[in-house]
Amino acid sequence: MMLFLLLCLITAGLTIEVIQKRVLKIKDPDIEELWAELENRKWYEELISDPKLKEWVLLDKQNGLLKDPYYVRKIIESEGHRLGFVSYIKNKAK
């Protein structure tokens, strides 16, 4: 019985994903475009002007928070997320 419910949930999830991607043409955000938009922000330019902080930001692009397109969108749009990210980078650079 539990196996049947699990298979139903997996099938429903896959069906929803196929509908979103194939029928509605909803695409995941392109991380390169988001990085370009991020690099045009004044606060970001000030952040990477410090060589120590720039190193950590580049590492985050490879393996950290800046690899997630949804998080990058949040720090571009929301001041709270932005301040949290800046303090996170400054704490890592200490």
N, C-alpha and C positions, 0 to 999 in steps of 0.2 A: 504494500500500500504506500509506504513512504517512498519507495523507489519510483512508483508511478507519479507521485506528486513532484518529486525532484525532476523527473523527465519532462513533466508538463511545464514546470517553471523554466527549465532550460530552453524548451521549444518556444515558449512565449517570449523569452528574452531575445532569442535569435530572430524570431519573426518581427519583433519591434525594431531591432537593429536593421534588418533588411528593408523594412518599410521606410525607415528614416533615411538610409543611404541610397536606396535605389529609386523609390517612388517619390519621396519628398525632396531628394537631392540635398539633404543636409550634410555638410562636410565639416570635418574637424577643422579648427582654426589652424592656419599655417604659422608655425613658430617663427619662421624667418621674417614674415611680414610684421609679426608682433615685436620681434627684436628691433626691427628697423623703426617702428613707431616708438618703442621705448628709448632708443638712442637719440631721438629728436627732442626728448623731454629735458628741460633745463635742470631739474633736480638730479637726473641720471648723469648728465654731463658733469655736474659738480661732484657727484659721488665717484665717478671713475677718474677724476682729475688727480686723486690721491693714488700713487702707484700701489700701495699696500691693498687698498680697497679694490682697485681695478683687478688685481690678481684674484681676489676672492670672488668678484663678480664673474670673471671669466670661468673660474672653476664651477660656479653655480650654473653657468650656461651649459657646461659639459655634463655635470652629474647631479645638480641640485635643483633648487626651486625654480630656476629660470628655464628648466627643461620642460616644464608643464605649461602648455599654452593657456589653460584656464587660469592658472595663478598669475601669469604675466598679464593677462587681460585685467585681472583684479587689481594688480598694483598700478596699472596705467589709469584705471578709472576711479579707484577708491583711495582717498587720502589715508585712511586708517591702515589699509594693507601696505601702502607705500611707506608710511612711517615705521611700521613693523618690519618691513624688509630692510630698510636702511639701518635700523638699530640691530637687526640680526647680522648684517654684513659687518657693521662696526664692532660688534661683540666678537665675531669670528676673527677679525683682523688683530685683535689685542694680543 
